[in-house]
Amino acid sequence: RVMVGLSAMTRGALQDARRSLRDALAYLGPGDSGRMVKTFGRLWLTTVTAMAGSATEARCELEAIEWWARDPDACMFDPYRSLAQAWVCASEGAVSQSISIMRDAAQRERALDRPAWEVVLLQTATQFGDHTTAARSAELAGQVQGPRAPTAAAHAAALAAGDGDALLDASHRYESFGDRLAAAD
């Protein structure tokens, strides 16, 4: 059910994603068993709840994820945590804070030489309205395989230029590989 929820989230089926993730977390129950799966599930549930605009509920979900600060392996969740935090802030109307979270997370991933994550984080910053991501996104488009990196670069360039036709083209490109939320943004 956790992966079903993630799949629904990536397709933009937010209510289906929330239902699947809640069901999965209820099935897994309390306690430390399945902690990694629970943490991914809770982070994704937080993100999708914020994406759906339920700010108070998303903030509660985020605050329910406590253990990563105590766990030495918690850094593996950093990109997911950053995305969740940024979407929660955006749902609360703190868009500049969301952009800052994404920029910091992208810098961290760049230092770790994880360009695919950097693409996702910069794309999200662009979705929040960050006009400064175009140059680095263009560099990454030549490094990361698949349709996301060049589409995110086109989106960032169009936003920076204020080019409505190019934004519409980027929207169609996101939609072509199934990222309906980015297409809508």
Backbone as a printed PyTorch tensor [residue, N CA C, xyz], in Angstrom:
tensor([[[  0.8120,  -1.2070,   0.0000],
         [  0.0000,   0.0000,   0.0000],
         [  0.8550,   1.2700,   0.0000]],

        [[  2.0360,   1.2220,   0.6140],
         [  2.8980,   2.4140,   0.6230],
         [  3.3120,   2.7610,  -0.8020]],

        [[  3.7060,   1.7690,  -1.5640],
         [  4.1340,   2.0280,  -2.9360],
         [  2.9380,   2.4310,  -3.8150]],

        [[  1.7790,   1.9070,  -3.5340],
         [  0.5680,   2.3190,  -4.2570],
         [  0.3210,   3.8030,  -3.9920]],

        [[  0.5100,   4.2150,  -2.7400],
         [  0.3460,   5.6230,  -2.3860],
         [  1.3530,   6.5100,  -3.0820]],

        [[  2.6040,   6.0650,  -3.1250],
         [  3.6410,   6.8350,  -3.8200],
         [  3.3140,   6.9580,  -5.2990]],

        [[  2.8770,   5.8610,  -5.8940],
         [  2.5190,   5.8800,  -7.3090],
         [  1.3860,   6.8630,  -7.5730]],

        [[  0.3800,   6.8370,  -6.7250],
         [ -0.7430,   7.7650,  -6.8890],
         [ -0.2700,   9.2100,  -6.7230]],

        [[  0.6210,   9.4470,  -5.7660],
         [  1.1390,  10.7940,  -5.5430],
         [  1.8790,  11.3030,  -6.7750]],

        [[  2.7100,  10.4710,  -7.3730],
         [  3.4910,  10.9130,  -8.5310],
         [  2.6120,  11.1580,  -9.7480]],

        [[  1.4330,  10.5570,  -9.7710],
         [  0.4790,  10.8000, -10.8630],
         [ -0.4240,  11.9910, -10.5800]],

        [[ -0.3270,  12.5370,  -9.3700],
         [ -1.1790,  13.6580,  -9.0080],
         [ -2.5360,  13.2460,  -8.4690]],

        [[ -2.7210,  11.9730,  -8.1920],
         [ -3.9740,  11.4790,  -7.6170],
         [ -3.8690,  11.6060,  -6.0900]],

        [[ -3.9970,  12.8270,  -5.6070],
         [ -3.6850,  13.1240,  -4.2120],
         [ -4.5930,  12.4160,  -3.2200]],

        [[ -5.8850,  12.3720,  -3.4720],
         [ -6.7950,  11.7030,  -2.5230],
         [ -6.5470,  10.1990,  -2.4910]],

        [[ -6.2950,   9.6000,  -3.6470],
         [ -5.9670,   8.1720,  -3.6800],
         [ -4.6660,   7.9110,  -2.9200]],

        [[ -3.6950,   8.7910,  -3.0970],
         [ -2.4160,   8.6420,  -2.4130],
         [ -2.6010,   8.7340,  -0.9030]],

        [[ -3.3470,   9.7190,  -0.4550],
         [ -3.5810,   9.8760,   0.9850],
         [ -4.2630,   8.6400,   1.5640]],

        [[ -5.2630,   8.1470,   0.8800],
         [ -5.9930,   6.9690,   1.3600],
         [ -5.0560,   5.7620,   1.4560]],

        [[ -4.2830,   5.5210,   0.4050],
         [ -3.3770,   4.3640,   0.4040],
         [ -2.3080,   4.4840,   1.4800]],

        [[ -1.7470,   5.6620,   1.6290],
         [ -0.6970,   5.8500,   2.6350],
         [ -1.2530,   5.7320,   4.0500]],

        [[ -2.4290,   6.2910,   4.2910],
         [ -3.0540,   6.1450,   5.6150],
         [ -3.3460,   4.6720,   5.9160]],

        [[ -3.8820,   3.9700,   4.9250],
         [ -4.1770,   2.5500,   5.1120],
         [ -2.9060,   1.7680,   5.4290]],

        [[ -1.8440,   2.0680,   4.6900],
         [ -0.5790,   1.3590,   4.8980],
         [ -0.0300,   1.6240,   6.2930]],

        [[ -0.0630,   2.8820,   6.7250],
         [  0.4460,   3.2100,   8.0520],
         [ -0.4020,   2.5870,   9.1510]],

        [[ -1.7070,   2.5300,   8.9580],
         [ -2.5810,   1.8850,   9.9370],
         [ -2.2810,   0.3850,  10.0030]],

        [[ -2.0600,  -0.2210,   8.8490],
         [ -1.7440,  -1.6430,   8.8030],
         [ -0.4190,  -1.9380,   9.5140]],

        [[  0.5700,  -1.0660,   9.3250],
         [  1.8810,  -1.2750,   9.9370],
         [  1.8500,  -1.0600,  11.4460]],

        [[  0.9290,  -0.2510,  11.9240],
         [  0.7310,  -0.0620,  13.3530],
         [  1.8490,   0.6980,  14.0360]],

        [[  1.7190,   0.8650,  15.3570],
         [  2.7390,   1.5900,  16.1250],
         [  3.9570,   0.7140,  16.4040]],

        [[  4.9550,   1.2900,  16.9940],
         [  6.1560,   0.5490,  17.3640],
         [  7.2680,   0.7330,  16.3460]],

        [[  8.4140,   0.1160,  16.6590],
         [  9.6000,   0.2800,  15.8200],
         [  9.6560,  -0.6730,  14.6400]],

        [[  8.8240,  -1.6790,  14.6050],
         [  8.8530,  -2.6190,  13.5000],
         [  8.4550,  -1.9200,  12.2010]],

        [[  9.2410,  -2.1360,  11.1520],
         [  8.9690,  -1.5140,   9.8590],
         [  9.2110,  -0.0160,   9.8530]],

        [[ 10.1210,   0.4300,  10.6940],
         [ 10.3580,   1.8540,  10.8800],
         [ 10.7120,   2.5810,   9.5910]],

        [[ 11.5360,   1.9840,   8.7490],
         [ 11.9410,   2.6370,   7.5120],
         [ 10.7390,   2.8330,   6.5800]],

        [[  9.9510,   1.7930,   6.4080],
         [  8.7710,   1.8830,   5.5510],
         [  7.7880,   2.8900,   6.1320]],

        [[  7.6230,   2.8770,   7.4500],
         [  6.7230,   3.8300,   8.0980],
         [  7.2040,   5.2640,   7.8830]],

        [[  8.5080,   5.4640,   7.9580],
         [  9.0240,   6.8210,   7.7960],
         [  8.8060,   7.3040,   6.3670]],

        [[  9.1190,   6.4600,   5.3790],
         [  8.8280,   6.8450,   3.9970],
         [  7.3340,   7.1300,   3.8410]],

        [[  6.5130,   6.2400,   4.3530],
         [  5.0720,   6.4190,   4.2420],
         [  4.6000,   7.7100,   4.8840]],

        [[  5.1080,   8.0050,   6.0580],
         [  4.6790,   9.2250,   6.7630],
         [  5.1890,  10.4700,   6.0370]],

        [[  6.4230,  10.4290,   5.5210],
         [  6.9440,  11.5760,   4.7640],
         [  6.1100,  11.8090,   3.5040]],

        [[  5.7870,  10.7390,   2.7970],
         [  4.9810,  10.8750,   1.5880],
         [  3.5640,  11.3310,   1.9320]],

        [[  3.0140,  10.8120,   3.0380],
         [  1.6880,  11.2560,   3.4580],
         [  1.7080,  12.7450,   3.8080]],

        [[  2.7500,  13.1820,   4.4880],
         [  2.8870,  14.6040,   4.8170],
         [  2.9360,  15.4350,   3.5410]],

        [[  3.7600,  15.0170,   2.5910],
         [  3.9200,  15.7530,   1.3390],
         [  2.6140,  15.8210,   0.5700]],

        [[  1.9470,  14.7010,   0.4110],
         [  0.7090,  14.6760,  -0.3810],
         [ -0.4030,  15.4490,   0.3220]],

        [[ -0.4150,  15.4190,   1.6330],
         [ -1.4150,  16.1820,   2.3870],
         [ -1.1960,  17.6710,   2.1810]],

        [[  0.0550,  18.0850,   2.2030],
         [  0.3760,  19.4960,   1.9440],
         [  0.0630,  19.8650,   0.4980]],

        [[  0.3950,  18.9960,  -0.4340],
         [  0.0830,  19.2590,  -1.8390],
         [ -1.4120,  19.4560,  -2.0440]],

        [[ -2.2110,  18.7260,  -1.2590],
         [ -3.6630,  18.8210,  -1.3630],
         [ -4.2020,  20.0820,  -0.6790]],

        [[ -3.3180,  20.8280,  -0.0200],
         [ -3.7230,  22.0890,   0.5960],
         [ -4.2360,  21.9820,   2.0150]],

        [[ -4.0740,  20.8450,   2.6360],
         [ -4.5140,  20.6610,   4.0250],
         [ -3.3610,  21.0100,   4.9650]],

        [[ -3.1560,  22.2960,   5.1500],
         [ -1.9700,  22.7820,   5.8600],
         [ -1.8910,  22.3010,   7.3050]],

        [[ -2.9490,  22.4160,   8.0510],
         [ -2.9180,  22.0320,   9.4690],
         [ -2.6540,  20.5420,   9.6180]],

        [[ -3.3400,  19.7530,   8.8340],
         [ -3.1410,  18.3000,   8.8830],
         [ -1.7270,  17.9340,   8.4410]],

        [[ -1.2160,  18.6050,   7.4120],
         [  0.1360,  18.3240,   6.9370],
         [  1.1670,  18.6670,   8.0100]],

        [[  0.9790,  19.7890,   8.7000],
         [  1.8990,  20.1660,   9.7750],
         [  1.8800,  19.1230,  10.8840]],

        [[  0.7010,  18.6320,  11.2350],
         [  0.5950,  17.5780,  12.2520],
         [  1.3080,  16.3050,  11.8090]],

        [[  1.1440,  15.9430,  10.5440],
         [  1.8250,  14.7590,  10.0180],
         [  3.3460,  14.9380,  10.1000]],

        [[  3.8270,  16.1200,   9.7210],
         [  5.2670,  16.3780,   9.7570],
         [  5.8010,  16.2830,  11.1800]],

        [[  5.0740,  16.8480,  12.1210],
         [  5.5230,  16.8210,  13.5210],
         [  5.4600,  15.4220,  14.1210]],

        [[  4.6860,  14.5370,  13.5080],
         [  4.5940,  13.1620,  14.0000],
         [  5.8350,  12.3400,  13.6450]],

        [[  6.6470,  12.8490,  12.7430],
         [  7.8670,  12.1280,  12.3400],
         [  8.9990,  12.6180,  13.2210]],

        [[  9.2600,  11.9050,  14.2920],
         [ 10.2310,  12.3640,  15.2770],
         [ 11.5790,  11.6570,  15.1810]],

        [[ 11.5790,  10.4230,  14.8240],
         [ 12.7510,   9.6040,  15.0810],
         [ 13.9580,   9.9370,  14.2260]],

        [[ 13.8040,  10.6370,  13.0700],
         [ 14.9620,  10.8200,  12.2150],
         [ 16.0550,  11.6270,  12.9020]],

        [[ 15.7140,  12.4920,  13.8090],
         [ 16.7250,  13.3030,  14.4870],
         [ 17.5770,  12.4660,  15.4240]],

        [[ 17.0680,  11.3210,  15.8650],
         [ 17.8010,  10.4620,  16.7980],
         [ 18.5570,   9.3450,  16.0910]],

        [[ 18.2600,   9.0960,  14.8600],
         [ 18.8130,   7.9470,  14.1470],
         [ 20.0090,   8.3650,  13.3040]],

        [[ 21.1840,   7.6940,  13.4750],
         [ 22.3680,   8.0730,  12.6960],
         [ 22.2110,   7.8450,  11.1950]],

        [[ 21.3000,   6.9760,  10.7850],
         [ 21.0760,   6.7190,   9.3660],
         [ 19.9940,   7.6070,   8.7750]],

        [[ 19.4990,   8.5450,   9.5340],
         [ 18.3660,   9.3620,   9.1040],
         [ 18.6930,  10.2590,   7.9180]],

        [[ 19.9620,  10.4970,   7.6340],
         [ 20.3210,  11.3750,   6.5100],
         [ 19.8100,  10.8290,   5.1790]],

        [[ 19.5370,   9.5440,   5.1130],
         [ 18.9950,   8.9830,   3.8730],
         [ 17.6130,   9.5370,   3.5640]],

        [[ 16.9420,  10.0700,   4.5850],
         [ 15.6150,  10.6450,   4.4050],
         [ 15.6570,  12.1430,   4.1150]],

        [[ 16.8290,  12.7500,   4.1190],
         [ 16.9380,  14.2030,   3.9840],
         [ 16.1920,  14.7850,   2.7860]],

        [[ 16.3550,  14.2530,   1.5720],
         [ 15.6170,  14.8540,   0.4480],
         [ 14.1010,  14.7540,   0.6230]],

        [[ 13.6340,  13.6240,   1.1210],
         [ 12.2040,  13.4360,   1.3430],
         [ 11.6990,  14.3730,   2.4400]],

        [[ 12.4930,  14.5040,   3.5020],
         [ 12.1240,  15.4030,   4.5890],
         [ 12.0730,  16.8430,   4.0970]],

        [[ 13.0560,  17.2380,   3.2960],
         [ 13.0740,  18.6010,   2.7610],
         [ 11.8570,  18.8690,   1.8830]],

        [[ 11.5180,  17.9110,   1.0360],
         [ 10.3210,  18.0640,   0.2030],
         [  9.0670,  18.1960,   1.0620]],

        [[  8.9450,  17.3480,   2.0730],
         [  7.7810,  17.4060,   2.9540],
         [  7.7160,  18.7590,   3.6630]],

        [[  8.8450,  19.1940,   4.2200],
         [  8.8660,  20.4800,   4.9230],
         [  8.4990,  21.6280,   3.9890]],

        [[  9.0530,  21.6190,   2.7940],
         [  8.7820,  22.6980,   1.8460],
         [  7.3160,  22.7280,   1.4320]],

        [[  6.7440,  21.5650,   1.1600],
         [  5.3380,  21.5340,   0.7770],
         [  4.4370,  21.9540,   1.9350]],

        [[  4.7980,  21.5790,   3.1560],
         [  4.0180,  22.0130,   4.3120],
         [  4.0710,  23.5380,   4.4210]],

        [[  5.2520,  24.1050,   4.3240],
         [  5.3800,  25.5670,   4.3830],
         [  4.5800,  26.2340,   3.2670]],

        [[  4.6510,  25.6820,   2.0730],
         [  3.8930,  26.2560,   0.9520],
         [  2.3990,  26.1890,   1.2150]],

        [[  1.9380,  25.0740,   1.7710],
         [  0.5040,  24.9500,   2.0520],
         [  0.0600,  25.9480,   3.1180]],

        [[  1.0080,  26.3760,   3.9490],
         [  0.7180,  27.3750,   4.9800],
         [  0.8850,  28.8070,   4.4620]],

        [[  1.3110,  28.9360,   3.1980],
         [  1.4880,  30.2550,   2.6030],
         [  2.8890,  30.8160,   2.7280]],

        [[  3.8090,  30.0660,   3.2920],
         [  5.1890,  30.5160,   3.4790],
         [  6.0390,  30.0510,   2.2890]],

        [[  5.7250,  30.5850,   1.1180],
         [  6.3580,  30.1240,  -0.1180],
         [  7.8400,  30.4800,  -0.1550]],

        [[  8.2190,  31.6570,   0.3230],
         [  9.6420,  32.0120,   0.3130],
         [ 10.4390,  31.0570,   1.2030]],

        [[  9.8520,  30.6040,   2.2990],
         [ 10.5100,  29.6210,   3.1490],
         [ 10.6280,  28.2830,   2.4130]],

        [[  9.5980,  27.9250,   1.6610],
         [  9.6310,  26.6880,   0.8730],
         [ 10.7700,  26.7320,  -0.1400]],

        [[ 10.9000,  27.8670,  -0.8130],
         [ 11.9820,  28.0250,  -1.7940],
         [ 13.3300,  27.9100,  -1.1120]],

        [[ 13.4710,  28.5310,   0.0380],
         [ 14.7340,  28.4680,   0.7810],
         [ 15.0680,  27.0280,   1.1730]],

        [[ 14.0780,  26.2890,   1.6320],
         [ 14.2910,  24.8830,   1.9930],
         [ 14.7620,  24.0980,   0.7760]],

        [[ 14.1470,  24.3240,  -0.3750],
         [ 14.5280,  23.6090,  -1.5900],
         [ 15.9260,  23.9970,  -2.0490]],

        [[ 16.2630,  25.2710,  -1.9940],
         [ 17.6160,  25.6980,  -2.3820],
         [ 18.6690,  25.0500,  -1.4950]],

        [[ 18.4390,  25.0870,  -0.1790],
         [ 19.3950,  24.4780,   0.7580],
         [ 19.5310,  22.9770,   0.5000]],

        [[ 18.4060,  22.3200,   0.2840],
         [ 18.4290,  20.8740,   0.0270],
         [ 19.1550,  20.5720,  -1.2810]],

        [[ 18.9220,  21.3830,  -2.3020],
         [ 19.6060,  21.1770,  -3.5900],
         [ 21.1110,  21.3700,  -3.4240]],

        [[ 21.5190,  22.3620,  -2.6510],
         [ 22.9560,  22.5670,  -2.3920],
         [ 23.5550,  21.3640,  -1.6750]],

        [[ 22.8340,  20.8280,  -0.7050],
         [ 23.3040,  19.6480,   0.0310],
         [ 23.4770,  18.4620,  -0.9280]],

        [[ 22.4910,  18.2610,  -1.8020],
         [ 22.5760,  17.1420,  -2.7480],
         [ 23.6880,  17.3650,  -3.7630]],

        [[ 23.9240,  18.6050,  -4.1390],
         [ 25.0330,  18.9170,  -5.0470],
         [ 26.3560,  18.5590,  -4.3840]],

        [[ 26.5110,  18.9130,  -3.1190],
         [ 27.7380,  18.5870,  -2.3820],
         [ 27.9200,  17.0760,  -2.2620]],

        [[ 26.8310,  16.3460,  -2.2200],
         [ 26.8870,  14.8830,  -2.1390],
         [ 26.9860,  14.2220,  -3.5120]],

        [[ 27.0220,  15.0450,  -4.5700],
         [ 27.0960,  14.5720,  -5.9510],
         [ 25.9250,  13.6480,  -6.2900]],

        [[ 24.7410,  14.1320,  -5.9850],
         [ 23.5140,  13.3990,  -6.3120],
         [ 22.6620,  14.2920,  -7.2130]],

        [[ 23.0450,  14.3530,  -8.5010],
         [ 22.3910,  15.2960,  -9.4110],
         [ 20.9110,  15.0080,  -9.6680]],

        [[ 20.4890,  13.7620,  -9.6230],
         [ 19.0710,  13.4750,  -9.8600],
         [ 18.2110,  14.0880,  -8.7580]],

        [[ 18.6710,  13.9790,  -7.5240],
         [ 17.9420,  14.6180,  -6.4350],
         [ 17.9830,  16.1360,  -6.5790]],

        [[ 19.1120,  16.6480,  -7.0010],
         [ 19.2230,  18.0970,  -7.1880],
         [ 18.1950,  18.5820,  -8.2110]],

        [[ 17.9960,  17.8100,  -9.2720],
         [ 16.9890,  18.1600, -10.2810],
         [ 15.6090,  18.2480,  -9.6360]],

        [[ 15.2400,  17.2440,  -8.8780],
         [ 13.9060,  17.2120,  -8.2540],
         [ 13.7290,  18.4000,  -7.3110]],

        [[ 14.7420,  18.6950,  -6.5310],
         [ 14.6390,  19.7850,  -5.5600],
         [ 14.5870,  21.1470,  -6.2390]],

        [[ 15.3980,  21.3330,  -7.2690],
         [ 15.3430,  22.5950,  -8.0130],
         [ 14.0350,  22.7260,  -8.7780]],

        [[ 13.5480,  21.6270,  -9.3090],
         [ 12.2410,  21.6600,  -9.9880],
         [ 11.1670,  22.1120,  -9.0110]],

        [[ 11.2010,  21.5830,  -7.8080],
         [ 10.1920,  21.9530,  -6.8130],
         [ 10.3250,  23.4300,  -6.4450]],

        [[ 11.5560,  23.9130,  -6.3120],
         [ 11.7540,  25.3450,  -6.0480],
         [ 11.1580,  26.1720,  -7.1840]],

        [[ 11.3490,  25.7200,  -8.4040],
         [ 10.7820,  26.4090,  -9.5660],
         [  9.2630,  26.3850,  -9.4930]],

        [[  8.6970,  25.2490,  -9.1310],
         [  7.2440,  25.1570,  -8.9870],
         [  6.7300,  26.1560,  -7.9560]],

        [[  7.5320,  26.4340,  -6.9410],
         [  7.1430,  27.4010,  -5.9160],
         [  7.3670,  28.8440,  -6.3820]],

        [[  7.9650,  29.0020,  -7.5870],
         [  8.1540,  30.3450,  -8.1380],
         [  9.5610,  30.8820,  -8.0640]],

        [[ 10.5460,  30.0390,  -7.7720],
         [ 11.9400,  30.4780,  -7.6940],
         [ 12.4520,  30.7710,  -9.1070]],

        [[ 12.8050,  32.0070,  -9.3660],
         [ 13.2800,  32.4470, -10.6790],
         [ 14.7860,  32.2460, -10.8490]],

        [[ 15.4660,  31.6810,  -9.8550],
         [ 16.9340,  31.5930,  -9.8790],
         [ 17.4670,  30.2180, -10.2500]],

        [[ 16.6330,  29.2900, -10.6230],
         [ 17.0740,  27.9040, -10.8210],
         [ 17.4910,  27.5720, -12.2510]],

        [[ 17.3300,  28.4970, -13.1700],
         [ 17.5030,  28.1850, -14.5970],
         [ 18.9260,  27.7430, -14.9510]],

        [[ 19.9330,  28.4670, -14.4980],
         [ 21.3070,  28.1490, -14.8970],
         [ 21.7180,  26.7540, -14.4240]],

        [[ 21.5010,  26.4740, -13.1460],
         [ 21.9090,  25.1680, -12.6230],
         [ 21.0400,  24.0550, -13.2190]],

        [[ 19.7670,  24.3190, -13.4090],
         [ 18.8960,  23.3140, -14.0250],
         [ 19.3520,  22.9790, -15.4390]],

        [[ 19.8140,  23.9790, -16.1720],
         [ 20.3280,  23.7400, -17.5260],
         [ 21.5720,  22.8620, -17.4860]],

        [[ 22.4530,  23.1030, -16.5130],
         [ 23.6480,  22.2520, -16.3610],
         [ 23.2450,  20.8130, -16.0780]],

        [[ 22.3050,  20.6510, -15.1840],
         [ 21.8750,  19.3090, -14.7920],
         [ 21.1740,  18.5670, -15.9260]],

        [[ 20.5280,  19.3100, -16.8210],
         [ 19.8340,  18.6680, -17.9450],
         [ 20.7970,  17.8720, -18.8150]],

        [[ 22.0450,  18.2730, -18.8380],
         [ 23.0490,  17.5430, -19.5960],
         [ 23.6840,  16.3940, -18.8280]],

        [[ 23.3840,  16.2760, -17.5510],
         [ 24.0090,  15.2540, -16.7020],
         [ 23.0660,  14.1190, -16.3090]],

        [[ 21.7840,  14.4170, -16.2270],
         [ 20.8170,  13.4560, -15.6920],
         [ 19.9500,  12.9180, -16.8290]],

        [[ 19.8690,  11.6070, -16.9160],
         [ 19.0850,  10.9730, -17.9730],
         [ 17.5930,  11.0620, -17.6820]],

        [[ 16.8250,  10.9060, -18.7250],
         [ 15.3740,  10.8880, -18.5960],
         [ 14.7650,  12.2330, -18.9310]],

        [[ 13.4470,  12.2860, -18.9600],
         [ 12.7630,  13.5050, -19.3970],
         [ 12.6740,  14.6020, -18.3250]],

        [[ 12.8150,  14.2690, -17.0570],
         [ 12.6020,  15.2620, -16.0050],
         [ 13.6150,  16.3910, -16.0490]],

        [[ 14.8910,  16.0830, -16.1530],
         [ 15.9250,  17.1320, -16.0820],
         [ 15.7640,  18.1650, -17.1970]],

        [[ 15.6280,  17.7700, -18.4630],
         [ 15.4490,  18.8090, -19.4850],
         [ 14.1230,  19.5510, -19.3660]],

        [[ 13.1050,  18.8720, -18.8870],
         [ 11.8120,  19.5400, -18.7000],
         [ 11.8920,  20.5440, -17.5630]],

        [[ 12.5270,  20.1620, -16.4610],
         [ 12.7040,  21.0890, -15.3400],
         [ 13.5500,  22.2870, -15.7640]],

        [[ 14.5490,  22.0450, -16.5970],
         [ 15.3810,  23.1480, -17.0970],
         [ 14.5670,  24.0780, -17.9850]],

        [[ 13.7330,  23.5110, -18.8390],
         [ 12.8780,  24.3340, -19.7100],
         [ 11.8850,  25.1350, -18.8690]],

        [[ 11.3330,  24.5130, -17.8460],
         [ 10.4070,  25.1810, -16.9330],
         [ 11.1120,  26.3510, -16.2370]],

        [[ 12.3060,  26.0950, -15.7030],
         [ 13.0540,  27.1380, -14.9960],
         [ 13.4000,  28.3000, -15.9180]],

        [[ 13.8220,  27.9850, -17.1390],
         [ 14.1700,  29.0420, -18.1040],
         [ 12.9440,  29.8610, -18.4780]],

        [[ 11.8160,  29.1820, -18.6770],
         [ 10.5770,  29.8760, -19.0400],
         [ 10.1070,  30.7760, -17.9020]],

        [[ 10.2070,  30.2990, -16.6750],
         [  9.8050,  31.1030, -15.5280],
         [ 10.7030,  32.3250, -15.3890]],

        [[ 12.0190,  32.1120, -15.5250],
         [ 12.9670,  33.2220, -15.4090],
         [ 12.7270,  34.2810, -16.4840]],

        [[ 12.3580,  33.8330, -17.6720],
         [ 12.1290,  34.7540, -18.7890],
         [ 10.7140,  35.3370, -18.7860]],

        [[  9.8430,  34.7800, -17.9650],
         [  8.4550,  35.2210, -17.9820],
         [  7.7610,  34.9080, -19.2880]],

        [[  8.1300,  33.7660, -19.8830],
         [  7.6320,  33.3690, -21.2000],
         [  6.4670,  32.3850, -21.0380]],

        [[  5.2390,  32.8840, -21.1970],
         [  4.0460,  32.0720, -21.0210],
         [  3.9580,  30.8950, -21.9740]],

        [[  4.3380,  31.1100, -23.2400],
         [  4.2790,  30.0090, -24.2050],
         [  5.2510,  28.8950, -23.8200]],

        [[  6.4390,  29.2800, -23.3710],
         [  7.4220,  28.2820, -22.9520],
         [  6.9750,  27.5680, -21.6740]],

        [[  6.2960,  28.2900, -20.7780],
         [  5.7460,  27.6380, -19.5780],
         [  4.6940,  26.6070, -19.9680]],

        [[  3.8650,  26.9530, -20.9250],
         [  2.8480,  26.0170, -21.4030],
         [  3.4990,  24.7840, -22.0330]],

        [[  4.5740,  25.0040, -22.7930],
         [  5.3030,  23.8830, -23.3840],
         [  5.8820,  22.9790, -22.2940]],

        [[  6.4690,  23.5840, -21.2700],
         [  7.0160,  22.7910, -20.1590],
         [  5.9010,  22.0070, -19.4770]],

        [[  4.7450,  22.6360, -19.3240],
         [  3.6010,  21.9540, -18.7220],
         [  3.2280,  20.7060, -19.5200]],

        [[  3.1760,  20.8430, -20.8360],
         [  2.8590,  19.6910, -21.6930],
         [  3.9230,  18.6080, -21.5710]],

        [[  5.1690,  19.0200, -21.4400],
         [  6.2590,  18.0440, -21.3050],
         [  6.1410,  17.2760, -19.9880]],

        [[  5.8420,  17.9740, -18.8840],
         [  5.6180,  17.2750, -17.6070],
         [  4.4700,  16.2840, -17.7450]],

        [[  3.4050,  16.7460, -18.3510],
         [  2.2230,  15.9010, -18.5020],
         [  2.5390,  14.6510, -19.3320]],

        [[  3.4110,  14.7890, -20.3220],
         [  3.7350,  13.6560, -21.1930],
         [  4.4010,  12.5050, -20.4570]],

        [[  5.0920,  12.8100, -19.3540],
         [  5.6750,  11.6890, -18.5980],
         [  4.9700,  11.4800, -17.2540]],

        [[  3.7880,  12.0600, -17.1040],
         [  2.9280,  11.7030, -15.9860],
         [  3.0040,  12.5700, -14.7500]],

        [[  3.7680,  13.6600, -14.7710],
         [  3.8530,  14.5150, -13.5890],
         [  2.7980,  15.6140, -13.7150]],

        [[  1.5790,  15.2550, -13.3600],
         [  0.4470,  16.1820, -13.5080],
         [  0.5240,  17.3620, -12.5660]],

        [[  1.0940,  17.1700, -11.3850],
         [  1.2070,  18.2970, -10.4520],
         [  2.1630,  19.3560, -10.9790]],

        [[  3.3200,  18.9400, -11.4730],
         [  4.2560,  19.9030, -12.0520],
         [  3.6440,  20.5480, -13.2750]],

        [[  2.9040,  19.7820, -14.0500],
         [  2.2460,  20.3450, -15.2350],
         [  1.2680,  21.4480, -14.8380]],

        [[  0.5440,  21.2100, -13.7580],
         [ -0.4050,  22.2180, -13.2910],
         [  0.3190,  23.4580, -12.7620]],

        [[  1.4100,  23.2570, -12.0620],
         [  2.1870,  24.3940, -11.5420],
         [  2.7780,  25.1920, -12.6810]]])
